[in-house]
Amino acid sequence: MLHIVFYFQVHQPYRLKHFGVLDIGRKQDPFDEALNRAIVRKVGDKCYLPANRVLKQLIDRFEGKFKVAFSITGVAIEQFRQYYPEVLESFKELARTGCVEFLGETYYHSLSYFYDREEFITQVRMHRDIVSQEFGQTPSVFRNTELIYQDDIANLVWEQAGYKVILAEGADKVLGWRSPLYAYKTLNHNMLMLLKYYSLSDDIAFRFSNRDWPEFPLTAEKFAGWLDNLKNVEKGNKNLFVNLFMDYETFGEHQWSETGIFDFMKHMPENVFRRRNISFAWPSEVMDIVNYDPEVLSFPYAVSWADMERDLSAWLDNDLQKNASDTFYEIFGLIKEKQRHDLLETARRLSTSDHYYYMSTKYFQDGDVHKYFSPYQTPYQAYIYFMNAMAFLREQL
């Protein structure tokens, strides 16, 4: 049987003000509250509220057979509370249906695993606490920031946080001849792993409105047919998992309502249910559904779901990004050493990976994506404002 695993990432960073040199000595918040409020409310109107209505309608219509999973960062939840409580309530309404699973990750959507393992686990636990508080669930499935994964991450979140399942990118350079349709075991054999089926995920997230794409327009019936054909991969009655992982902002923000993305989602489940031996599942259900001993799969180096390289180059590629991240963790270490709890929250918001993403100097396809998400005119402007914020923290110390 083929199980469709829908997982959506929900994240909004705290964006920086145009933070100049003259602002360094002033005791003020370096974040742009007006911009953050405007973006959260805009995306709430275009994506979160209408998309949540569609999911609620599908859950009600199919009486529990339609299932999805979310990972919502702690900083996104904070901003929903502050700027758009109706959005947070709409996610709570989905939680109350019993058909939505909430996953664990780092509270601040950070790269802390690579710099400060203690901080990484602290953020993982903080995130688990806010998910439990807001949605009444204790996550058993973990996805790291930007789906970044390597073998040691699984060891850490299993030992320190007790997670049972982890998500990763189904990168060809790791899979080789294997298929992302199967469940795998992590190198330590302690966790199950689900891998993103990136080609079908990207058909929705990136190619849906591209009129030059040979498969345009993508209809719900056509997509369901593609899913149905995946069953032909398996001849031994093993359960398969087509893992469709994407940013939730795909719906209405990256793919505007006018493209038909909401209608696509409304009609996709009914086209799936017309076919035999296909269902929807949560990531956690792999523990009960898998009917074979999964193969161990090793990720000896870091893989992510970002850009064509699917590595860390979206955040830690150029000298701007490396200098910014090294400077941040140097100052962050001093903040903890001096027990400056008054600076901890500001610093943690600056650990969010988006700040380094905005500094990317890539070109062509990947560069266009980075530019689309950035509130700054250039990567160099993003770097200057961030480093001025670092100088602000150092001044406060």
Secondary structure, 3 states (H helix, E strand, C coil): CEEEEEEEEECCCCCECCCCHHHCCCCCCCECHHHHHHHHHHHHHHHHHHHHHHHHHHHHHCCCCCCEEEEECHHHHHHHHHHCHHHHHHHHHHHHCCCEEECECCCCCECHHHCCHHHHHHHHHHHHHHHHHHHCCCCCEECCHHHCECHHHHHHHHHHHCCCEEEEECCHHHHCCCCCCCCEECCCCCCEEEEECHHHHHHHHCCCCCCCCCCCCCCHHHHHHHHHHHHHHCCCCCCEEEEEEEEHHHEECCEEHHHCHHHHHHHHHHHHHCCCCEEECCHHHHHHHCCCCCEECCCCCCECCCCCCCCCCCCCCCHHHHHHHHHHHHHHHHHHHCCCHHHHHHHHHHCECHHHHCCCCCCHHHHHHHHHHCCCCCHHHHHHHHHHHHHHHHHHC
